[in-house]
Amino acid sequence: MAAVNRVFAAQLSGLPVFGPDGESIGKVRDIVVMLRIGRQPPRVLGLVVELVTRRRIFVPMLRVNSIEASAITLSTGSVSLRRFLQRTNEVMVIGQLLDARVTVANTGKTAIVIDAGMERGRTRDWLFTRLAVQERTGRLARRGSVQVLPWEDISGLGLTELDTQPQGAQQLIAVYDSMRAADVAAAMLDLPVKRRHEVADALDDERLADVIEELPDDDQKDILSHLDEDRAADILEAMNPDDAADLLAELPEREKDRLLALMEPEESAPVKRLLQYSFDTAGGLMNPEAVVLTPDATIAEALARVRNGDLTPALASMVFVCRPPSATPTGRYLGCVHIQRLLREPPSDLVAGALDADLARLAPTDPLTDVTRYFAAYNLVCAPVVDEADHLLGAVTVDDVLDHLLPVNWRETGLHDSHHHSSRAGRTHDATDRQESSHA
């Protein structure tokens, strides 16, 4: 497929990146530019590429061999595998330019940037020479038609304006729409705090709750403190109870109590129960929203429950059978049925006939070390947490255990240190490459 010499930022987002020998490197998440004096088109310094480990690195445009409609290929050379850190004189096109408020020079009207186009010049440098903007017209600021204008015909895109002017996030949210919550969280970590807050304001409650669950603790608290109290309570209600409890446990006592009081009672009740346990015990790790059925339920009913797309694969791997009530804490715990057993039994049979009643249980006070040994011993991804009175309190899943075993900053640094990565593209410091890319 022929390489292109003109492309818009939204087309690049998510494109796969391959090394010179065809090996997969990652996906494009943003484009880094340096704004220049006056209205000169900004020079493209490079790409922010997300590796499979979710670490984001900087790839200089000097290392980009070709940009095609379906992929980007790198040339032979060195690329730093250190985590990308934005510098003060740099701007991320997707993260910061989209949704920016600008002025169209020949009309003086206000417009919103919805995309930006770059092209390769005679010197083989890439420049952002076009902006797709949508004017706001009339007293109600209705959206007008989209225009693609030369960069020099637009004003209002200086570093000062981007850092201080209020900015929407509709176009950026559209870019994030096809990304997993964990990937959106990683993208938000690369944004300036102001822009991160604007994204949080624009996301709907369910989506923001999913994203917050994937952020490091300090960033979770920052987003929550940015929101007004009523919305913060709504977000906590939309989060998994165990994640909401972990977040609330990090807050000052008065703030925690205030938010719990604002939550609906049926939503705050399981969170309050979880807050009774230390974060590094089975009770603190468990999710109270396990799949629970009574013994007279059929295999077909059990399969229908685990097909629920809102369940994580780990929670969907096991059905717990209890006497009524089915909500945690349940009636007497009878045992569990593994999903593989459900798939082997006739759909009309009762789950009571497929019980694994001998599987060991976790107590809510069991420490993290015992929980880890449990998963290692039984080769499971989900485990029941049962109290002394035989009530099922919830389920611990292996992902929650890993979350507590990994280093505190694992979400920020990626799954491996950079020396664990290797690529035919090689490695070097990115400072020289950025300087070379910025030459006029």
C-alpha positions in Angstrom: 0.0 0.0 0.0 1.4 3.4 -0.9 2.6 5.7 1.8 0.7 8.9 2.4 2.2 12.4 2.7 -0.9 14.0 4.2 -2.9 12.7 7.1 -5.3 13.9 9.8 -4.6 13.3 13.5 -7.8 11.3 14.1 -6.8 8.9 11.3 -3.5 8.2 13.1 -5.0 7.5 16.5 -5.0 3.7 17.1 -2.9 2.8 14.0 -0.6 -0.2 14.6 3.1 0.6 14.5 5.5 -2.0 13.1 9.3 -2.3 13.2 11.5 -2.5 10.1 11.2 -6.3 10.0 7.4 -6.3 10.5 7.4 -6.9 14.2 4.5 -5.3 16.1 5.6 -2.4 18.3 2.3 -0.9 19.6 -0.4 1.6 18.6 -0.3 5.4 18.0 -2.0 7.3 20.8 -1.0 10.9 20.0 1.3 13.2 18.0 3.8 15.5 19.7 4.4 18.9 18.2 6.3 22.1 19.0 4.4 25.3 18.6 6.4 28.0 16.8 6.5 31.8 16.9 3.6 33.7 15.3 1.3 31.6 13.1 3.9 29.3 11.6 2.7 25.7 11.4 4.0 23.6 14.2 6.7 21.0 13.5 5.9 17.4 14.3 8.4 16.0 16.8 7.2 12.5 16.9 4.5 10.0 18.0 3.3 8.7 21.3 3.2 4.9 20.9 1.6 2.6 23.4 3.3 -0.7 23.8 1.5 -3.9 24.6 2.4 -3.4 28.3 0.5 -0.1 28.2 3.8 1.8 28.6 3.8 4.9 26.3 7.0 5.8 24.6 8.1 8.6 22.3 9.0 7.7 18.7 10.8 10.6 16.8 9.5 11.3 13.3 13.1 10.7 12.2 12.4 7.0 12.9 9.1 6.9 11.0 9.7 5.2 7.6 6.2 5.4 6.2 2.7 6.3 7.2 0.0 4.2 5.4 -3.8 4.1 5.8 -3.6 0.9 7.9 -0.2 1.1 9.7 3.0 3.0 10.4 6.4 1.4 9.8 9.6 2.5 11.6 13.0 2.6 9.9 16.1 0.9 11.3 17.4 3.0 14.2 17.3 3.7 17.9 14.2 4.4 19.9 14.0 5.1 23.7 11.8 2.7 25.5 11.5 5.0 28.6 8.0 6.2 29.5 7.0 9.3 27.5 7.0 12.5 29.5 5.7 15.6 27.9 8.0 18.7 28.1 6.8 22.2 28.8 7.2 23.4 25.2 5.4 20.5 23.6 1.8 20.0 22.8 -0.1 16.8 22.2 -2.4 17.2 19.2 -5.1 14.7 20.1 -4.9 15.3 23.9 -4.7 19.1 23.8 -5.5 20.6 20.4 -8.8 18.8 19.8 -11.8 20.8 21.2 -9.6 23.9 21.6 -11.4 27.2 21.1 -9.9 29.3 18.3 -10.7 32.4 16.3 -11.0 32.4 12.5 -8.9 35.3 11.2 -11.0 36.4 8.2 -14.3 36.3 10.0 -13.4 36.9 13.6 -15.8 34.1 14.6 -15.1 31.6 17.4 -14.6 28.0 16.3 -13.8 24.6 17.8 -10.9 22.5 16.5 -12.2 19.0 15.6 -9.1 17.7 13.8 -5.7 18.7 12.6 -3.9 17.7 9.3 -0.2 17.2 8.9 1.8 16.9 5.7 5.4 16.2 4.7 7.4 19.1 3.4 10.2 19.3 0.9 12.7 18.9 3.7 11.0 15.6 4.7 9.8 17.3 8.0 6.2 16.9 9.0 4.2 20.0 9.7 0.6 20.5 10.9 -0.6 22.8 8.1 -4.4 22.4 8.3 -7.0 22.6 11.0 -10.6 21.3 10.6 -12.8 23.7 12.6 -16.4 24.1 13.3 -17.7 27.7 13.8 -20.1 28.6 16.6 -22.8 30.8 15.3 -25.7 32.8 16.9 -26.5 33.6 20.5 -27.0 30.0 21.3 -23.6 29.1 19.9 -25.0 26.6 17.4 -22.5 24.6 15.5 -21.9 25.7 11.9 -20.4 23.8 9.0 -16.9 22.2 9.2 -14.1 24.1 7.4 -10.6 23.0 6.7 -8.4 26.1 7.0 -4.6 26.8 6.8 -3.0 26.9 10.2 -2.0 30.6 9.7 -5.7 31.5 9.3 -6.4 30.5 12.9 -5.4 32.2 16.2 -5.7 31.2 19.8 -3.5 28.1 19.9 -0.6 29.4 21.9 0.7 27.5 25.0 -0.9 30.2 27.3 -4.3 29.8 25.7 -4.2 26.0 25.9 -3.1 26.1 29.5 -5.8 28.6 30.7 -8.8 28.7 28.4 -11.8 26.4 29.2 -12.0 23.6 26.7 -14.6 21.0 25.8 -13.7 17.4 25.3 -16.2 16.0 22.8 -13.7 15.3 20.0 -11.2 13.7 22.4 -14.0 11.6 24.0 -14.8 10.4 20.4 -11.2 9.3 20.0 -11.4 7.5 23.3 -14.7 5.8 22.5 -13.3 2.6 21.0 -10.5 2.3 23.7 -10.7 0.1 26.8 -11.1 1.8 30.1 -7.5 0.9 31.1 -6.2 2.5 27.8 -8.2 5.7 28.4 -6.8 5.8 31.9 -3.3 5.5 30.5 -4.0 8.3 28.0 -5.4 10.6 30.7 -2.1 10.2 32.7 -0.3 11.8 29.8 -2.6 14.8 29.8 -2.0 18.1 31.7 -4.1 18.2 34.9 -6.4 20.9 33.4 -7.2 18.7 30.4 -7.6 15.6 32.5 -10.3 17.4 34.5 -12.0 18.5 31.3 -12.1 14.9 30.1 -13.5 13.7 33.5 -16.3 16.3 33.2 -17.2 15.2 29.7 -17.3 11.4 30.3 -20.6 9.9 31.4 -20.7 8.4 35.0 -20.4 4.7 34.0 -17.4 5.3 31.7 -15.7 7.6 34.2 -16.2 5.1 37.0 -14.5 2.4 34.8 -11.6 4.7 34.0 -11.1 5.8 37.6 -10.8 2.2 38.6 -7.8 1.9 36.3 -6.0 5.0 37.6 -3.3 5.1 40.3 -4.5 6.0 43.8 -3.3 9.6 43.8 -4.9 10.3 40.4 -8.2 8.7 41.6 -8.3 11.0 44.5 -7.4 14.0 42.3 -10.3 13.3 39.9 -12.8 12.7 42.7 -11.8 15.9 44.5 -12.3 17.8 41.2 -15.9 16.7 40.9 -18.7 18.3 42.9 -19.8 16.1 45.8 -23.1 14.9 44.3 -21.3 13.7 41.1 -18.5 12.2 43.1 -21.1 10.1 45.0 -22.7 9.1 41.7 -19.3 7.9 40.4 -18.7 5.9 43.6 -22.1 4.2 43.1 -21.1 3.3 39.5 -17.8 1.8 40.6 -17.3 -1.8 41.7 -17.9 -1.8 45.5 -14.4 -3.1 46.3 -12.8 -0.4 44.1 -15.0 2.3 45.7 -14.1 1.1 49.2 -10.4 1.2 48.3 -10.7 4.8 47.1 -12.8 5.9 50.0 -10.3 4.4 52.4 -7.6 6.8 51.1 -9.7 9.9 51.8 -9.9 11.9 55.1 -12.5 10.6 57.5 -14.8 13.6 57.1 -14.8 13.5 53.3 -15.3 9.7 53.3 -18.3 10.0 55.6 -19.8 12.8 53.6 -19.6 10.9 50.3 -21.0 7.7 51.9 -23.9 9.8 53.2 -24.6 11.1 49.7 -24.7 7.7 48.1 -27.9 5.7 47.9 -28.2 3.4 50.9 -28.4 0.2 48.8 -25.2 1.3 47.0 -23.3 2.4 50.1 -24.2 -0.6 52.2 -21.7 -3.1 50.5 -19.0 -0.4 50.5 -19.4 0.2 54.2 -19.1 -3.6 54.9 -15.9 -3.7 52.8 -14.4 -0.8 54.7 -14.6 -2.9 57.9 -11.7 -5.0 56.7 -8.1 -4.2 56.1 -7.2 -3.6 52.4 -4.7 -6.5 52.5 -7.2 -9.2 53.7 -9.7 -11.4 51.8 -12.5 -9.2 53.1 -10.8 -6.0 51.8 -10.0 -7.6 48.4 -13.4 -9.2 47.8 -16.2 -8.1 45.4 -19.6 -8.5 47.1 -21.3 -8.7 43.7 -20.5 -12.4 42.9 -22.8 -14.6 40.9 -25.1 -16.2 43.5 -27.9 -18.7 42.8 -30.2 -20.8 45.0 -29.9 -24.6 44.7 -33.2 -24.9 42.7 -31.8 -22.8 39.8 -31.1 -24.7 36.6 -27.8 -25.0 34.7 -29.4 -22.8 32.0 -30.1 -20.0 34.5 -26.5 -20.2 35.7 -25.1 -20.0 32.1 -27.4 -17.0 31.4 -26.0 -15.2 34.5 -22.3 -15.7 33.6 -23.0 -14.5 30.1 -23.6 -11.0 31.5 -21.1 -8.7 29.7 -20.7 -6.5 32.8 -19.0 -9.4 34.7 -15.2 -9.7 34.5 -14.0 -13.0 33.1 -12.7 -13.9 36.6 -16.1 -13.4 38.3 -17.9 -15.2 35.5 -15.7 -18.3 36.0 -17.6 -19.5 39.1 -21.2 -19.6 40.3 -21.9 -19.7 44.1 -24.9 -21.7 45.4 -26.5 -20.5 48.7 -29.7 -20.7 50.6 -31.8 -17.5 50.4 -31.2 -14.6 50.5 -29.0 -14.4 47.4 -27.6 -11.0 48.0 -24.4 -10.9 50.1 -24.2 -11.7 52.9 -26.2 -14.6 51.7 -28.0 -17.5 53.4 -26.0 -20.7 54.1 -23.2 -21.2 51.6 -23.5 -24.7 49.9 -20.7 -24.7 47.4 -19.7 -23.5 43.9 -20.0 -24.6 40.3 -17.1 -24.0 37.9 -18.0 -22.7 34.5 -16.4 -25.7 32.8 -18.8 -28.0 34.8 -21.8 -25.8 33.7 -20.8 -26.3 30.1 -20.8 -30.1 30.5 -24.1 -30.5 32.3 -27.6 -30.7 30.7 -29.2 -27.2 30.7 -32.3 -28.5 32.5 -30.4 -30.0 35.5 -30.2 -28.2 38.8 -27.0 -26.5 39.9 -27.4 -28.3 43.2 -26.4 -31.5 41.3 -23.1 -30.0 40.0 -21.8 -28.5 43.3 -18.2 -28.5 44.3 -18.9 -28.6 48.1 -15.3 -29.5 49.1 -13.5 -26.5 47.7 -11.7 -24.7 50.5 -13.0 -21.2 51.4 -11.4 -18.0 52.4 -12.2 -16.2 55.6 -12.7 -12.4 55.4 -9.7 -11.9 57.8 -7.3 -14.1 55.8 -4.2 -12.0 55.0 -3.0 -11.4 51.4 -0.3 -14.0 51.7 -2.9 -16.7 52.5 -5.1 -15.5 49.6 -2.1 -15.7 47.2 -1.3 -19.3 48.4 -4.9 -20.2 47.9 -4.9 -19.2 44.2 -1.6 -20.9 43.6 -2.7 -24.1 45.3 -6.0 -24.5 43.5 -5.2 -22.9 40.1 -8.3 -20.7 40.3 -9.1 -17.2 39.2 -12.0 -16.7 41.7 -12.5 -17.8 45.3 -15.4 -17.6 47.8 -15.1 -15.6 51.0 -17.3 -17.1 53.7 -17.7 -16.0 57.3 -17.9 -18.2 60.5 -21.7 -18.5 60.2 -21.4 -19.9 56.6 -22.6 -16.7 54.9 -21.1 -15.9 51.5 -19.7 -12.4 51.8 -18.2 -12.1 48.3 -15.5 -13.4 46.0 -11.9 -12.5 45.5 -10.6 -12.6 42.0 -7.0 -13.0 40.9 -6.8 -9.6 39.2 -7.4 -7.9 42.6 -4.7 -10.0 44.2 -2.2 -9.1 41.4 -3.2 -5.4 41.8 -2.0 -5.6 45.5 1.1 -7.7 44.7 2.5 -5.4 42.0 4.5 -2.3 42.9 2.4 0.7 43.9 3.2 2.7 40.7 2.7 -0.2 38.2 -0.1 1.6 36.4 2.2 4.5 35.7 5.4 2.7 34.7 3.9 -0.3 32.8 4.3 -4.0 33.6 8.1 -4.1 33.0 11.0 -1.8 33.4 12.4 -0.5 30.1 15.4 -2.9 30.3 12.9 -5.8 29.9 11.8 -4.6 26.5 13.7 -5.2 23.3 13.1 -4.2 19.7 14.9 -4.3 16.4 14.3 -0.6 16.4 16.9 -0.3 19.1 17.3 2.1 22.0 18.8 5.5 22.7 18.0 8.6 24.6 15.2 10.6 23.1 16.6 14.1 23.9 18.8 14.2 20.8 16.0 13.0 18.5 13.6 15.6 19.8 16.2 18.3 19.3 16.9 17.2 15.8 13.2 17.0 15.0 12.7 20.5 16.1 15.2 22.2 13.9 13.6 24.7 11.6 
